[in-house]
Amino acid sequence: MRQQAVRRSILVALLVLGVLAAPAHAQETKGVYTLQVDGLACPFCAYGIEKQLGATEGVESVETDIKSGTVTVTMQDGATLDEDTAGMAVKAAGFTMRGYKHQGAGE
Protein backbone atom coordinates (compact mmCIF):
# COMPACT_ATOMS: atom_id res chain seq x y z
CA MET A 1 0.00 0.00 0.00
CA ARG A 2 2.71 2.46 0.98
CA GLN A 3 4.62 1.78 -2.22
CA GLN A 4 1.54 2.63 -4.29
CA ALA A 5 1.12 5.93 -2.42
CA VAL A 6 4.76 6.84 -3.08
CA ARG A 7 4.41 5.97 -6.76
CA ARG A 8 1.23 8.03 -7.00
CA SER A 9 2.97 11.01 -5.35
CA ILE A 10 5.88 10.75 -7.75
CA LEU A 11 3.52 10.51 -10.72
CA VAL A 12 1.58 13.58 -9.57
CA ALA A 13 4.81 15.53 -9.07
CA LEU A 14 6.02 14.62 -12.58
CA LEU A 15 2.69 15.62 -14.11
CA VAL A 16 2.77 18.97 -12.32
CA LEU A 17 6.32 19.60 -13.48
CA GLY A 18 5.35 18.67 -17.04
CA VAL A 19 2.43 21.09 -17.04
CA LEU A 20 4.55 23.90 -15.62
CA ALA A 21 7.34 23.30 -18.10
CA ALA A 22 5.09 23.03 -21.18
CA PRO A 23 4.46 26.77 -21.68
CA ALA A 24 8.16 27.55 -21.45
CA HIS A 25 8.99 24.89 -24.04
CA ALA A 26 6.21 26.09 -26.34
CA GLN A 27 7.59 29.64 -26.18
CA GLU A 28 11.06 28.39 -27.10
CA THR A 29 9.86 27.01 -30.44
CA LYS A 30 8.08 30.18 -31.58
CA GLY A 31 9.91 32.48 -33.96
CA VAL A 32 9.79 36.18 -33.13
CA TYR A 33 10.45 38.82 -35.80
CA THR A 34 10.88 42.58 -35.48
CA LEU A 35 10.03 44.75 -38.47
CA GLN A 36 10.94 48.42 -38.81
CA VAL A 37 8.10 50.11 -40.67
CA ASP A 38 7.98 53.64 -42.08
CA GLY A 39 4.72 55.57 -41.97
CA LEU A 40 3.14 54.33 -38.75
CA ALA A 41 1.46 57.40 -37.30
CA CYS A 42 -1.75 56.40 -35.52
CA PRO A 43 -3.75 53.50 -34.05
CA PHE A 44 -5.55 53.10 -37.38
CA CYS A 45 -2.16 52.53 -39.03
CA ALA A 46 -1.35 49.91 -36.41
CA TYR A 47 -4.70 48.21 -36.99
CA GLY A 48 -4.12 48.06 -40.75
CA ILE A 49 -0.68 46.51 -40.52
CA GLU A 50 -1.70 44.12 -37.75
CA LYS A 51 -4.66 42.95 -39.83
CA GLN A 52 -2.48 42.40 -42.91
CA LEU A 53 0.32 40.58 -41.08
CA GLY A 54 -2.15 38.68 -38.93
CA ALA A 55 -3.67 37.18 -42.07
CA THR A 56 -0.28 35.71 -43.02
CA GLU A 57 -0.14 31.95 -42.61
CA GLY A 58 1.49 30.87 -39.34
CA VAL A 59 1.26 34.22 -37.56
CA GLU A 60 0.16 33.88 -33.95
CA SER A 61 0.26 37.52 -32.86
CA VAL A 62 1.28 40.98 -34.04
CA GLU A 63 2.14 43.93 -31.79
CA THR A 64 2.80 47.43 -33.10
CA ASP A 65 4.73 50.20 -31.36
CA ILE A 66 3.76 53.34 -33.25
CA LYS A 67 6.27 55.55 -31.46
CA SER A 68 9.30 53.45 -32.45
CA GLY A 69 7.87 52.26 -35.77
CA THR A 70 8.37 48.61 -34.89
CA VAL A 71 6.09 45.66 -35.45
CA THR A 72 6.75 42.45 -33.53
CA VAL A 73 5.43 39.28 -35.13
CA THR A 74 5.25 36.03 -33.17
CA MET A 75 4.81 32.90 -35.23
CA GLN A 76 3.06 29.66 -34.31
CA ASP A 77 5.19 26.66 -33.35
CA GLY A 78 7.41 25.65 -36.25
CA ALA A 79 6.26 28.48 -38.57
CA THR A 80 8.64 31.06 -40.00
CA LEU A 81 8.26 34.49 -41.57
CA ASP A 82 10.66 35.22 -44.40
CA GLU A 83 11.63 38.77 -45.30
CA ASP A 84 9.85 38.77 -48.67
CA THR A 85 6.53 37.65 -47.16
CA ALA A 86 6.81 40.24 -44.40
CA GLY A 87 7.66 42.95 -46.92
CA MET A 88 4.70 42.08 -49.14
CA ALA A 89 2.28 42.17 -46.18
CA VAL A 90 3.66 45.54 -45.03
CA LYS A 91 3.41 46.92 -48.58
CA ALA A 92 -0.16 45.60 -48.96
CA ALA A 93 -1.05 47.52 -45.79
CA GLY A 94 0.33 50.70 -47.42
CA PHE A 95 3.63 51.01 -45.58
CA THR A 96 7.34 50.56 -46.26
CA MET A 97 9.43 47.98 -44.43
CA ARG A 98 12.94 49.28 -43.84
CA GLY A 99 14.16 46.62 -41.42
CA TYR A 100 13.66 42.92 -40.74
CA LYS A 101 15.22 41.00 -37.87
CA HIS A 102 14.64 37.43 -36.76
CA GLN A 103 14.83 37.41 -32.97
CA GLY A 104 14.90 33.62 -32.83
CA ALA A 105 12.81 31.43 -30.62
CA GLY A 106 11.22 32.95 -27.57
CA GLU A 107 13.53 35.95 -27.29
N, CA, C and O atoms as a Tinker XYZ file with bonds, in Angstrom:
   428  protein
     1  N      0.823000   -1.190000    0.000000    73     2
     2  CA     0.000000    0.000000    0.000000    64     1     3
     3  C      0.870000    1.258000    0.000000    63     2     4     5
     4  O      0.642000    2.184000   -0.779000    81     3
     5  N      1.856000    1.278000    0.872000    73     3     6
     6  CA     2.709000    2.460000    0.977000    64     5     7
     7  C      3.458000    2.719000   -0.321000    63     6     8     9
     8  O      3.650000    3.868000   -0.721000    81     7
     9  N      3.878000    1.647000   -0.971000    73     7    10
    10  CA     4.616000    1.782000   -2.220000    64     9    11
    11  C      3.724000    2.408000   -3.299000    63    10    12    13
    12  O      4.193000    3.216000   -4.101000    81    11
    13  N      2.467000    2.042000   -3.318000    73    11    14
    14  CA     1.537000    2.630000   -4.286000    64    13    15
    15  C      1.354000    4.129000   -4.025000    63    14    16    17
    16  O      1.278000    4.918000   -4.968000    81    15
    17  N      1.285000    4.518000   -2.763000    73    15    18
    18  CA     1.121000    5.928000   -2.416000    64    17    19
    19  C      2.348000    6.733000   -2.847000    63    18    20    21
    20  O      2.218000    7.856000   -3.334000    81    19
    21  N      3.529000    6.160000   -2.667000    73    19    22
    22  CA     4.758000    6.837000   -3.077000    64    21    23
    23  C      4.787000    6.983000   -4.598000    63    22    24    25
    24  O      5.132000    8.045000   -5.116000    81    23
    25  N      4.429000    5.927000   -5.306000    73    23    26
    26  CA     4.410000    5.969000   -6.763000    64    25    27
    27  C      3.405000    7.017000   -7.253000    63    26    28    29
    28  O      3.678000    7.764000   -8.193000    81    27
    29  N      2.255000    7.056000   -6.610000    73    27    30
    30  CA     1.235000    8.029000   -6.997000    64    29    31
    31  C      1.737000    9.452000   -6.762000    63    30    32    33
    32  O      1.509000   10.333000   -7.591000    81    31
    33  N      2.415000    9.681000   -5.648000    73    31    34
    34  CA     2.966000   11.005000   -5.351000    64    33    35
    35  C      4.013000   11.413000   -6.382000    63    34    36    37
    36  O      4.049000   12.561000   -6.824000    81    35
    37  N      4.852000   10.472000   -6.754000    73    35    38
    38  CA     5.877000   10.747000   -7.754000    64    37    39
    39  C      5.227000   11.055000   -9.102000    63    38    40    41
    40  O      5.640000   11.983000   -9.797000    81    39
    41  N      4.217000   10.281000   -9.466000    73    39    42
    42  CA     3.516000   10.510000  -10.721000    64    41    43
    43  C      2.852000   11.886000  -10.738000    63    42    44    45
    44  O      2.926000   12.592000  -11.743000    81    43
    45  N      2.218000   12.265000   -9.659000    73    43    46
    46  CA     1.577000   13.582000   -9.570000    64    45    47
    47  C      2.625000   14.684000   -9.687000    63    46    48    49
    48  O      2.410000   15.672000  -10.390000    81    47
    49  N      3.746000   14.524000   -9.007000    73    47    50
    50  CA     4.809000   15.526000   -9.067000    64    49    51
    51  C      5.335000   15.665000  -10.494000    63    50    52    53
    52  O      5.564000   16.784000  -10.954000    81    51
    53  N      5.531000   14.559000  -11.197000    73    51    54
    54  CA     6.015000   14.616000  -12.578000    64    53    55
    55  C      4.992000   15.273000  -13.500000    63    54    56    57
    56  O      5.361000   16.038000  -14.391000    81    55
    57  N      3.730000   14.985000  -13.294000    73    55    58
    58  CA     2.688000   15.622000  -14.105000    64    57    59
    59  C      2.656000   17.121000  -13.875000    63    58    60    61
    60  O      2.530000   17.890000  -14.828000    81    59
    61  N      2.766000   17.546000  -12.631000    73    59    62
    62  CA     2.767000   18.970000  -12.315000    64    61    63
    63  C      3.968000   19.656000  -12.955000    63    62    64    65
    64  O      3.835000   20.739000  -13.525000    81    63
    65  N      5.125000   19.037000  -12.864000    73    63    66
    66  CA     6.325000   19.603000  -13.483000    64    65    67
    67  C      6.169000   19.681000  -14.998000    63    66    68    69
    68  O      6.591000   20.660000  -15.614000    81    67
    69  N      5.570000   18.665000  -15.598000    73    67    70
    70  CA     5.348000   18.671000  -17.038000    64    69    71
    71  C      4.422000   19.785000  -17.466000    63    70    72    73
    72  O      4.669000   20.434000  -18.483000    81    71
    73  N      3.375000   20.019000  -16.723000    73    71    74
    74  CA     2.429000   21.086000  -17.035000    64    73    75
    75  C      3.095000   22.446000  -16.881000    63    74    76    77
    76  O      2.894000   23.326000  -17.717000    81    75
    77  N      3.877000   22.630000  -15.839000    73    75    78
    78  CA     4.550000   23.904000  -15.621000    64    77    79
    79  C      5.626000   24.165000  -16.662000    63    78    80    81
    80  O      5.863000   25.315000  -17.031000    81    79
    81  N      6.266000   23.131000  -17.131000    73    79    82
    82  CA     7.342000   23.298000  -18.105000    64    81    83
    83  C      6.816000   23.461000  -19.526000    63    82    84    85
    84  O      7.517000   24.026000  -20.365000    81    83
    85  N      5.628000   22.993000  -19.821000    73    83    86
    86  CA     5.087000   23.027000  -21.183000    64    85    87
    87  C      5.029000   24.431000  -21.770000    63    86    88    89
    88  O      5.476000   24.612000  -22.903000    81    87
    89  N      4.501000   25.446000  -21.066000    73    87    90
    90  CA     4.456000   26.773000  -21.680000    64    89    91
    91  C      5.843000   27.319000  -22.011000    63    90    92    93
    92  O      6.014000   27.981000  -23.034000    81    91
    93  N      6.813000   27.056000  -21.181000    73    91    94
    94  CA     8.163000   27.546000  -21.451000    64    93    95
    95  C      8.716000   26.886000  -22.706000    63    94    96    97
    96  O      9.335000   27.551000  -23.537000    81    95
    97  N      8.500000   25.596000  -22.847000    73    95    98
    98  CA     8.990000   24.894000  -24.037000    64    97    99
    99  C      8.270000   25.396000  -25.279000    63    98   100   101
   100  O      8.899000   25.589000  -26.319000    81    99
   101  N      6.969000   25.608000  -25.190000    73    99   102
   102  CA     6.214000   26.094000  -26.341000    64   101   103
   103  C      6.744000   27.451000  -26.784000    63   102   104   105
   104  O      6.851000   27.707000  -27.984000    81   103
   105  N      7.074000   28.318000  -25.847000    73   103   106
   106  CA     7.592000   29.644000  -26.185000    64   105   107
   107  C      8.941000   29.541000  -26.883000    63   106   108   109
   108  O      9.257000   30.357000  -27.748000    81   107
   109  N      9.740000   28.539000  -26.511000    73   107   110
   110  CA    11.064000   28.386000  -27.095000    64   109   111
   111  C     11.005000   28.059000  -28.577000    63   110   112   113
   112  O     11.947000   28.375000  -29.305000    81   111
   113  N      9.921000   27.431000  -29.053000    73   111   114
   114  CA     9.858000   27.011000  -30.439000    64   113   115
   115  C      9.204000   28.054000  -31.339000    63   114   116   117
   116  O      9.120000   27.846000  -32.549000    81   115
   117  N      8.747000   29.150000  -30.789000    73   115   118
   118  CA     8.084000   30.178000  -31.580000    64   117   119
   119  C      9.087000   31.203000  -32.084000    63   118   120   121
   120  O      9.883000   31.739000  -31.313000    81   119
   121  N      9.043000   31.471000  -33.383000    73   119   122
   122  CA     9.908000   32.484000  -33.961000    64   121   123
   123  C      9.332000   33.867000  -33.712000    63   122   124   125
   124  O      8.125000   34.076000  -33.829000    81   123
   125  N     10.194000   34.804000  -33.371000    73   123   126
   126  CA     9.788000   36.184000  -33.134000    64   125   127
   127  C     10.568000   37.069000  -34.101000    63   126   128   129
   128  O     11.787000   36.950000  -34.219000    81   127
   129  N      9.854000   37.955000  -34.791000    73   127   130
   130  CA    10.448000   38.819000  -35.804000    64   129   131
   131  C     10.122000   40.272000  -35.468000    63   130   132   133
   132  O      9.014000   40.585000  -35.033000    81   131
   133  N     11.095000   41.149000  -35.672000    73   131   134
   134  CA    10.883000   42.580000  -35.480000    64   133   135
   135  C     11.041000   43.271000  -36.825000    63   134   136   137
   136  O     12.064000   43.131000  -37.495000    81   135
   137  N     10.018000   44.015000  -37.206000    73   135   138
   138  CA    10.028000   44.745000  -38.466000    64   137   139
   139  C     10.072000   46.230000  -38.176000    63   138   140   141
   140  O      9.334000   46.714000  -37.318000    81   139
   141  N     10.924000   46.961000  -38.875000    73   139   142
   142  CA    10.941000   48.424000  -38.810000    64   141   143
   143  C     10.081000   48.902000  -39.969000    63   142   144   145
   144  O     10.328000   48.552000  -41.123000    81   143
   145  N      9.067000   49.706000  -39.655000    73   143   146
   146  CA     8.103000   50.113000  -40.669000    64   145   147
   147  C      7.997000   51.634000  -40.699000    63   146   148   149
   148  O      7.790000   52.275000  -39.669000    81   147
   149  N      8.141000   52.199000  -41.894000    73   147   150
   150  CA     7.980000   53.641000  -42.081000    64   149   151
   151  C      6.513000   53.971000  -42.299000    63   150   152   153
   152  O      5.801000   53.234000  -42.981000    81   151
   153  N      6.057000   55.081000  -41.720000    73   151   154
   154  CA     4.715000   55.575000  -41.973000    64   153   155
   155  C      3.688000   55.284000  -40.901000    63   154   156   157
   156  O      2.528000   55.672000  -41.040000    81   155
   157  N      4.084000   54.610000  -39.835000    73   155   158
   158  CA     3.135000   54.331000  -38.752000    64   157   159
   159  C      2.924000   55.607000  -37.939000    63   158   160   161
   160  O      3.854000   56.118000  -37.315000    81   159
   161  N      1.699000   56.110000  -37.953000    73   159   162
   162  CA     1.455000   57.396000  -37.303000    64   161   163
   163  C      0.303000   57.385000  -36.302000    63   162   164   165
   164  O      0.195000   58.294000  -35.479000    81   163
   165  N     -0.556000   56.371000  -36.359000    73   163   166
   166  CA    -1.749000   56.399000  -35.516000    64   165   167
   167  C     -2.248000   54.977000  -35.254000    63   166   168   169
   168  O     -1.781000   54.028000  -35.883000    81   167
   169  N     -3.197000   54.831000  -34.327000    73   167   170
   170  CA    -3.749000   53.501000  -34.048000    64   169   171
   171  C     -4.399000   52.852000  -35.275000    63   170   172   173
   172  O     -4.383000   51.628000  -35.410000    81   171
   173  N     -4.966000   53.659000  -36.160000    73   171   174
   174  CA    -5.551000   53.099000  -37.376000    64   173   175
   175  C     -4.470000   52.466000  -38.252000    63   174   176   177
   176  O     -4.694000   51.428000  -38.874000    81   175
   177  N     -3.298000   53.099000  -38.293000    73   175   178
   178  CA    -2.159000   52.529000  -39.030000    64   177   179
   179  C     -1.773000   51.174000  -38.421000    63   178   180   181
   180  O     -1.546000   50.197000  -39.136000    81   179
   181  N     -1.707000   51.141000  -37.106000    73   179   182
   182  CA    -1.353000   49.907000  -36.408000    64   181   183
   183  C     -2.375000   48.818000  -36.715000    63   182   184   185
   184  O     -2.009000   47.670000  -36.965000    81   183
   185  N     -3.649000   49.176000  -36.695000    73   183   186
   186  CA    -4.696000   48.207000  -36.994000    64   185   187
   187  C     -4.520000   47.640000  -38.398000    63   186   188   189
   188  O     -4.620000   46.430000  -38.599000    81   187
   189  N     -4.259000   48.507000  -39.360000    73   187   190
   190  CA    -4.118000   48.062000  -40.746000    64   189   191
   191  C     -2.970000   47.093000  -40.938000    63   190   192   193
   192  O     -3.117000   46.077000  -41.617000    81   191
   193  N     -1.835000   47.398000  -40.347000    73   191   194
   194  CA    -0.677000   46.515000  -40.524000    64   193   195
   195  C     -0.848000   45.229000  -39.725000    63   194   196   197
   196  O     -0.428000   44.162000  -40.172000    81   195
   197  N     -1.458000   45.321000  -38.549000    73   195   198
   198  CA    -1.704000   44.120000  -37.747000    64   197   199
   199  C     -2.685000   43.192000  -38.458000    63   198   200   201
   200  O     -2.522000   41.973000  -38.421000    81   199
   201  N     -3.685000   43.751000  -39.093000    73   199   202
   202  CA    -4.661000   42.954000  -39.833000    64   201   203
   203  C     -3.980000   42.249000  -41.006000    63   202   204   205
   204  O     -4.211000   41.061000  -41.230000    81   203
   205  N     -3.153000   42.963000  -41.749000    73   203   206
   206  CA    -2.485000   42.398000  -42.912000    64   205   207
   207  C     -1.490000   41.300000  -42.512000    63   206   208   209
   208  O     -1.491000   40.214000  -43.092000    81   207
   209  N     -0.650000   41.589000  -41.526000    73   207   210
   210  CA     0.323000   40.583000  -41.076000    64   209   211
   211  C     -0.366000   39.421000  -40.375000    63   210   212   213
   212  O      0.057000   38.272000  -40.504000    81   211
   213  N     -1.418000   39.720000  -39.639000    73   211   214
   214  CA    -2.153000   38.676000  -38.927000    64   213   215
   215  C     -2.804000   37.667000  -39.857000    63   214   216   217
   216  O     -3.062000   36.530000  -39.460000    81   215
   217  N     -3.071000   38.073000  -41.087000    73   215   218
   218  CA    -3.670000   37.176000  -42.072000    64   217   219
   219  C     -2.630000   36.274000  -42.738000    63   218   220   221
   220  O     -2.985000   35.373000  -43.498000    81   219
   221  N     -1.358000   36.512000  -42.458000    73   219   222
   222  CA    -0.282000   35.707000  -43.023000    64   221   223
   223  C     -0.257000   34.343000  -42.343000    63   222   224   225
   224  O     -0.362000   34.244000  -41.120000    81   223
   225  N     -0.118000   33.311000  -43.137000    73   223   226
   226  CA    -0.135000   31.949000  -42.610000    64   225   227
   227  C      0.950000   31.748000  -41.545000    63   226   228   229
   228  O      2.111000   32.100000  -41.753000    81   227
   229  N      0.558000   31.186000  -40.420000    73   227   230
   230  CA     1.488000   30.866000  -39.341000    64   229   231
   231  C      1.681000   31.950000  -38.307000    63   230   232   233
   232  O      2.356000   31.725000  -37.303000    81   231
   233  N      1.101000   33.133000  -38.526000    73   231   234
   234  CA     1.264000   34.223000  -37.563000    64   233   235
   235  C      0.345000   33.983000  -36.366000    63   234   236   237
   236  O     -0.853000   33.747000  -36.519000    81   235
   237  N      0.930000   34.048000  -35.185000    73   235   238
   238  CA     0.165000   33.882000  -33.948000    64   237   239
   239  C     -0.287000   35.228000  -33.396000    63   238   240   241
   240  O     -1.438000   35.383000  -32.988000    81   239
   241  N      0.625000   36.206000  -33.386000    73   239   242
   242  CA     0.263000   37.523000  -32.864000    64   241   243
   243  C      1.127000   38.605000  -33.509000    63   242   244   245
   244  O      2.231000   38.352000  -33.991000    81   243
   245  N      0.577000   39.823000  -33.497000    73   243   246
   246  CA     1.278000   40.982000  -34.043000    64   245   247
   247  C      1.091000   42.134000  -33.067000    63   246   248   249
   248  O     -0.032000   42.435000  -32.663000    81   247
   249  N      2.189000   42.778000  -32.691000    73   247   250
   250  CA     2.141000   43.932000  -31.794000    64   249   251
   251  C      2.870000   45.090000  -32.459000    63   250   252   253
   252  O      3.980000   44.935000  -32.966000    81   251
   253  N      2.227000   46.254000  -32.449000    73   251   254
   254  CA     2.799000   47.427000  -33.099000    64   253   255
   255  C      3.131000   48.500000  -32.072000    63   254   256   257
   256  O      2.320000   48.812000  -31.200000    81   255
   257  N      4.326000   49.060000  -32.183000    73   255   258
   258  CA     4.730000   50.199000  -31.361000    64   257   259
   259  C      4.852000   51.389000  -32.305000    63   258   260   261
   260  O      5.852000   51.550000  -33.004000    81   259
   261  N      3.819000   52.212000  -32.310000    73   259   262
   262  CA     3.755000   53.339000  -33.247000    64   261   263
   263  C      4.929000   54.290000  -33.040000    63   262   264   265
   264  O      5.545000   54.750000  -34.002000    81   263
   265  N      5.230000   54.578000  -31.789000    73   263   266
   266  CA     6.274000   55.555000  -31.465000    64   265   267
   267  C      7.633000   55.165000  -32.063000    63   266   268   269
   268  O      8.335000   56.004000  -32.626000    81   267
   269  N      7.992000   53.885000  -31.932000    73   267   270
   270  CA     9.296000   53.451000  -32.447000    64   269   271
   271  C      9.229000   52.950000  -33.889000    63   270   272   273
   272  O     10.262000   52.736000  -34.523000    81   271
   273  N      8.016000   52.764000  -34.406000    73   271   274
   274  CA     7.868000   52.263000  -35.766000    64   273   275
   275  C      8.219000   50.792000  -35.904000    63   274   276   277
   276  O      8.637000   50.348000  -36.973000    81   275
   277  N      8.051000   50.036000  -34.828000    73   275   278
   278  CA     8.366000   48.613000  -34.892000    64   277   279
   279  C      7.102000   47.766000  -34.799000    63   278   280   281
   280  O      6.124000   48.121000  -34.142000    81   279
   281  N      7.170000   46.642000  -35.481000    73   279   282
   282  CA     6.091000   45.660000  -35.451000    64   281   283
   283  C      6.733000   44.336000  -35.057000    63   282   284   285
   284  O      7.667000   43.875000  -35.712000    81   283
   285  N      6.234000   43.726000  -33.989000    73   283   286
   286  CA     6.754000   42.451000  -33.532000    64   285   287
   287  C      5.769000   41.362000  -33.916000    63   286   288   289
   288  O      4.594000   41.412000  -33.553000    81   287
   289  N      6.259000   40.381000  -34.652000    73   287   290
   290  CA     5.427000   39.283000  -35.134000    64   289   291
   291  C      5.895000   37.997000  -34.458000    63   290   292   293
   292  O      7.065000   37.626000  -34.550000    81   291
   293  N      4.972000   37.325000  -33.784000    73   291   294
   294  CA     5.255000   36.035000  -33.167000    64   293   295
   295  C      4.564000   34.964000  -33.991000    63   294   296   297
   296  O      3.367000   35.046000  -34.266000    81   295
   297  N      5.328000   33.966000  -34.378000    73   295   298
   298  CA     4.812000   32.899000  -35.226000    64   297   299
   299  C      4.360000   31.707000  -34.382000    63   298   300   301
   300  O      4.792000   31.541000  -33.242000    81   299
   301  N      3.494000   30.892000  -34.953000    73   299   302
   302  CA     3.063000   29.661000  -34.312000    64   301   303
   303  C      4.241000   28.689000  -34.284000    63   302   304   305
   304  O      5.223000   28.868000  -35.004000    81   303
   305  N      4.132000   27.671000  -33.452000    73   303   306
   306  CA     5.187000   26.664000  -33.350000    64   305   307
   307  C      5.586000   26.139000  -34.720000    63   306   308   309
   308  O      4.741000   25.685000  -35.492000    81   307
   309  N      6.868000   26.203000  -35.013000    73   307   310
   310  CA     7.407000   25.655000  -36.246000    64   309   311
   311  C      7.245000   26.528000  -37.478000    63   310   312   313
   312  O      7.838000   26.227000  -38.514000    81   311
   313  N      6.463000   27.602000  -37.405000    73   311   314
   314  CA     6.259000   28.480000  -38.566000    64   313   315
   315  C      7.347000   29.543000  -38.612000    63   314   316   317
   316  O      7.904000   29.929000  -37.584000    81   315
   317  N      7.640000   30.007000  -39.819000    73   315   318
   318  CA     8.640000   31.060000  -39.995000    64   317   319
   319  C      8.044000   32.188000  -40.837000    63   318   320   321
   320  O      7.032000   32.009000  -41.515000    81   319
   321  N      8.678000   33.330000  -40.780000    73   319   322
   322  CA     8.262000   34.491000  -41.572000    64   321   323
   323  C      9.484000   34.981000  -42.328000    63   322   324   325
   324  O     10.398000   35.552000  -41.735000    81   323
   325  N      9.501000   34.758000  -43.640000    73   323   326
   326  CA    10.657000   35.216000  -44.404000    64   325   327
   327  C     10.502000   36.696000  -44.734000    63   326   328   329
   328  O      9.400000   37.244000  -44.681000    81   327
   329  N     11.602000   37.325000  -45.071000    73   327   330
   330  CA    11.633000   38.768000  -45.297000    64   329   331
   331  C     10.731000   39.197000  -46.452000    63   330   332   333
   332  O     10.070000   40.233000  -46.370000    81   331
   333  N     10.699000   38.415000  -47.518000    73   331   334
   334  CA     9.853000   38.767000  -48.669000    64   333   335
   335  C      8.370000   38.760000  -48.304000    63   334   336   337
   336  O      7.632000   39.669000  -48.684000    81   335
   337  N      7.935000   37.746000  -47.575000    73   335   338
   338  CA     6.531000   37.651000  -47.165000    64   337   339
   339  C      6.165000   38.807000  -46.253000    63   338   340   341
   340  O      5.102000   39.411000  -46.397000    81   339
   341  N      7.055000   39.114000  -45.309000    73   339   342
   342  CA     6.813000   40.245000  -44.400000    64   341   343
   343  C      6.725000   41.541000  -45.190000    63   342   344   345
   344  O      5.830000   42.354000  -44.961000    81   343
   345  N      7.645000   41.732000  -46.109000    73   343   346
   346  CA     7.659000   42.947000  -46.915000    64   345   347
   347  C      6.401000   43.112000  -47.756000    63   346   348   349
   348  O      5.877000   44.218000  -47.882000    81   347
   349  N      5.913000   42.013000  -48.332000    73   347   350
   350  CA     4.695000   42.077000  -49.138000    64   349   351
   351  C      3.482000   42.430000  -48.288000    63   350   352   353
   352  O      2.621000   43.195000  -48.723000    81   351
   353  N      3.406000   41.876000  -47.074000    73   351   354
   354  CA     2.284000   42.172000  -46.180000    64   353   355
   355  C      2.316000   43.639000  -45.745000    63   354   356   357
   356  O      1.280000   44.301000  -45.695000    81   355
   357  N      3.506000   44.135000  -45.433000    73   355   358
   358  CA     3.658000   45.543000  -45.034000    64   357   359
   359  C      3.278000   46.454000  -46.198000    63   358   360   361
   360  O      2.584000   47.453000  -46.006000    81   359
   361  N      3.728000   46.114000  -47.398000    73   359   362
   362  CA     3.412000   46.919000  -48.584000    64   361   363
   363  C      1.909000   46.890000  -48.872000    63   362   364   365
   364  O      1.326000   47.913000  -49.229000    81   363
   365  N      1.284000   45.724000  -48.718000    73   363   366
   366  CA    -0.160000   45.599000  -48.958000    64   365   367
   367  C     -0.959000   46.446000  -47.971000    63   366   368   369
   368  O     -2.070000   46.880000  -48.273000    81   367
   369  N     -0.385000   46.678000  -46.786000    73   367   370
   370  CA    -1.049000   47.525000  -45.786000    64   369   371
   371  C     -0.804000   49.006000  -46.060000    63   370   372   373
   372  O     -1.388000   49.863000  -45.397000    81   371
   373  N      0.066000   49.316000  -47.045000    73   371   374
   374  CA     0.326000   50.697000  -47.418000    64   373   375
   375  C      1.534000   51.328000  -46.756000    63   374   376   377
   376  O      1.630000   52.552000  -46.675000    81   375
   377  N      2.459000   50.500000  -46.280000    73   375   378
   378  CA     3.632000   51.009000  -45.579000    64   377   379
   379  C      4.905000   50.470000  -46.219000    63   378   380   381
   380  O      4.860000   49.619000  -47.107000    81   379
   381  N      6.037000   50.980000  -45.753000    73   379   382
   382  CA     7.338000   50.557000  -46.258000    64   381   383
   383  C      8.122000   49.892000  -45.134000    63   382   384   385
   384  O      8.282000   50.456000  -44.052000    81   383
   385  N      8.608000   48.680000  -45.409000    73   383   386
   386  CA     9.433000   47.977000  -44.427000    64   385   387
   387  C     10.881000   48.353000  -44.692000    63   386   388   389
   388  O     11.396000   48.159000  -45.793000    81   387
   389  N     11.534000   48.897000  -43.663000    73   387   390
   390  CA    12.937000   49.276000  -43.843000    64   389   391
   391  C     13.869000   48.439000  -42.994000    63   390   392   393
   392  O     15.084000   48.627000  -43.039000    81   391
   393  N     13.315000   47.510000  -42.213000    73   391   394
   394  CA    14.160000   46.621000  -41.415000    64   393   395
   395  C     13.437000   45.329000  -41.084000    63   394   396   397
   396  O     12.223000   45.311000  -40.883000    81   395
   397  N     14.202000   44.249000  -41.030000    73   395   398
   398  CA    13.665000   42.920000  -40.743000    64   397   399
   399  C     14.694000   42.200000  -39.896000    63   398   400   401
   400  O     15.854000   42.086000  -40.291000    81   399
   401  N     14.281000   41.711000  -38.731000    73   399   402
   402  CA    15.223000   41.000000  -37.867000    64   401   403
   403  C     14.522000   39.811000  -37.246000    63   402   404   405
   404  O     13.453000   39.939000  -36.649000    81   403
   405  N     15.147000   38.643000  -37.396000    73   403   406
   406  CA    14.638000   37.426000  -36.757000    64   405   407
   407  C     15.228000   37.361000  -35.357000    63   406   408   409
   408  O     16.443000   37.255000  -35.191000    81   407
   409  N     14.368000   37.426000  -34.358000    73   407   410
   410  CA    14.826000   37.406000  -32.967000    64   409   411
   411  C     15.099000   35.994000  -32.486000    63   410   412   413
   412  O     15.674000   35.815000  -31.413000    81   411
   413  N     14.709000   35.003000  -33.239000    73   411   414
   414  CA    14.895000   33.615000  -32.828000    64   413   415
   415  C     13.701000   33.132000  -32.063000    63   414   416   417
   416  O     12.620000   33.718000  -32.128000    81   415
   417  N     13.897000   32.079000  -31.352000    73   415   418
   418  CA    12.812000   31.433000  -30.623000    64   417   419
   419  C     12.704000   31.974000  -29.223000    63   418   420   421
   420  O     13.641000   31.885000  -28.430000    81   419
   421  N     11.543000   32.542000  -28.924000    73   419   422
   422  CA    11.224000   32.953000  -27.568000    64   421   423
   423  C     12.060000   34.076000  -27.002000    63   422   424   425
   424  O     12.101000   34.242000  -25.783000    81   423
   425  N     12.716000   34.838000  -27.815000    73   423   426
   426  CA    13.533000   35.946000  -27.294000    64   425   427
   427  C     12.710000   37.202000  -27.153000    63   426   428
   428  O     13.228000   38.236000  -26.730000    81   427
